[in-house]
Amino acid sequence: MKTATRSVVLAIGLVAVCAFGTARAQQDDTIHDSDLKVLGFEKTLYPHIAMVAHVEGVVVVRVKLDDQGHVVEAVAISGTELLIPGCLTNARKWQFQPNSQKAAIIVYNFRLKGVCGERESNQFILQRPNLASITACSPTVQP
């Protein structure tokens, strides 16, 4: 009976420690806006295939930084499949002010506006601290 009671108490203790550790790890993973300062970036274009398919959406990318704030790794946290590859390529070209977490988040917001005809127009706007808005005209549908 004592062995069974010890096992139950030990199991409850382990669950509590794991739950607390997971919550603490998630809390430590939070990157606050005050921790983000973009030092350099490269504009990205709306992916042509996504424009033709009339795909809009948001892509959230988490990046790991080296000691100088250069991006050394980029992982998509969420987003539409057609938009993610270009965002990952673009995110690797950014530089941030180094922070204690050696990490940053970039949010890409892709939106289509109206029909422009033969000439496609892309616009990239960086809204501080980490929101990249990319808009483009919807291409006309060819018969």
C-alpha positions in Angstrom: 0.0 0.0 0.0 2.8 2.4 0.9 4.5 1.7 -2.4 1.3 2.4 -4.4 0.8 5.7 -2.4 4.4 6.7 -3.1 4.0 6.0 -6.8 0.9 8.1 -7.0 2.5 11.0 -5.0 5.6 10.8 -7.2 3.5 10.7 -10.4 1.5 13.8 -9.2 4.7 15.5 -8.3 6.3 14.8 -11.7 3.2 16.1 -13.5 3.2 19.3 -11.5 6.9 19.9 -12.1 6.5 19.2 -15.9 3.5 21.4 -16.1 5.2 24.3 -14.3 8.4 23.8 -16.4 6.4 23.9 -19.6 4.5 27.0 -18.6 7.7 28.7 -17.5 9.5 27.7 -20.8 6.5 29.1 -22.8 6.6 32.3 -20.8 10.4 32.6 -21.4 9.8 32.2 -25.1 7.7 35.3 -25.3 9.4 38.0 -27.4 8.1 41.4 -26.5 8.0 44.4 -28.9 10.5 46.2 -26.7 13.0 43.4 -27.4 12.8 44.0 -31.2 14.7 46.5 -33.2 15.2 45.9 -36.9 18.6 47.1 -38.1 18.3 45.9 -41.6 16.0 44.1 -43.9 15.3 43.4 -47.6 11.9 44.0 -49.1 10.1 41.0 -50.5 7.6 40.8 -53.3 4.2 39.1 -53.4 4.8 35.6 -54.8 3.5 35.5 -58.4 1.8 32.1 -57.9 0.0 33.4 -54.8 -1.2 36.4 -56.8 -2.5 34.3 -59.6 -4.3 32.0 -57.1 -5.6 35.1 -55.3 -4.1 33.9 -52.0 -3.9 36.4 -49.1 -2.8 35.8 -45.6 -0.5 36.2 -42.7 2.8 34.3 -42.2 4.5 34.4 -38.8 8.2 33.6 -38.8 10.4 33.0 -35.7 14.1 33.6 -36.3 17.2 32.7 -34.3 19.9 35.4 -34.1 23.6 35.2 -33.7 25.5 37.5 -31.3 25.5 40.3 -33.9 21.7 40.0 -34.6 22.0 38.3 -38.0 19.4 35.7 -38.7 20.9 32.2 -38.6 17.6 30.2 -38.7 14.0 30.9 -39.7 11.0 28.7 -39.0 7.4 29.4 -40.0 5.1 29.3 -37.0 1.9 29.7 -39.1 0.8 30.7 -42.6 -0.4 29.7 -46.0 1.7 27.2 -47.9 2.1 29.4 -51.0 3.4 32.3 -48.9 5.8 30.6 -46.5 8.8 29.8 -48.7 9.4 33.4 -49.8 9.0 34.6 -46.2 11.6 32.2 -44.9 14.1 33.2 -47.6 13.4 36.9 -46.9 13.6 36.5 -43.1 17.2 35.2 -43.4 18.2 38.6 -44.9 17.1 40.6 -41.8 19.2 41.9 -39.0 18.0 42.8 -35.5 19.6 44.5 -32.6 20.9 41.6 -30.5 18.7 40.6 -27.6 19.1 38.2 -24.7 16.8 35.6 -26.3 18.7 35.6 -29.5 15.4 35.5 -31.3 12.8 37.6 -33.1 9.4 37.3 -34.7 8.5 38.7 -38.1 4.9 39.0 -39.2 4.2 39.2 -42.9 0.8 40.4 -44.0 -0.1 39.7 -47.7 -3.1 41.5 -49.2 -4.4 41.9 -52.8 -6.1 45.1 -53.9 -8.1 45.5 -57.1 -7.1 44.7 -60.6 -4.2 46.6 -62.1 -4.2 45.2 -65.6 -0.9 44.4 -67.4 1.3 46.2 -64.9 1.5 44.5 -61.5 2.4 46.7 -58.6 4.0 45.4 -55.4 4.3 47.5 -52.2 6.3 46.6 -49.1 5.9 48.6 -45.9 7.7 47.8 -42.6 5.6 48.8 -39.6 7.7 48.8 -36.5 8.7 46.8 -34.7 8.2 43.7 -36.9 5.2 43.8 -39.2 5.9 43.6 -43.0 2.9 44.5 -45.1 3.0 43.4 -48.7 0.3 44.4 -51.1 -0.1 43.8 -54.8 -2.7 44.3 -57.4 -4.7 41.2 -58.4 -3.7 40.1 -61.9 -6.3 40.1 -64.5 -7.7 36.7 -65.5 -6.8 35.9 -69.1 -9.5 34.1 -71.1 
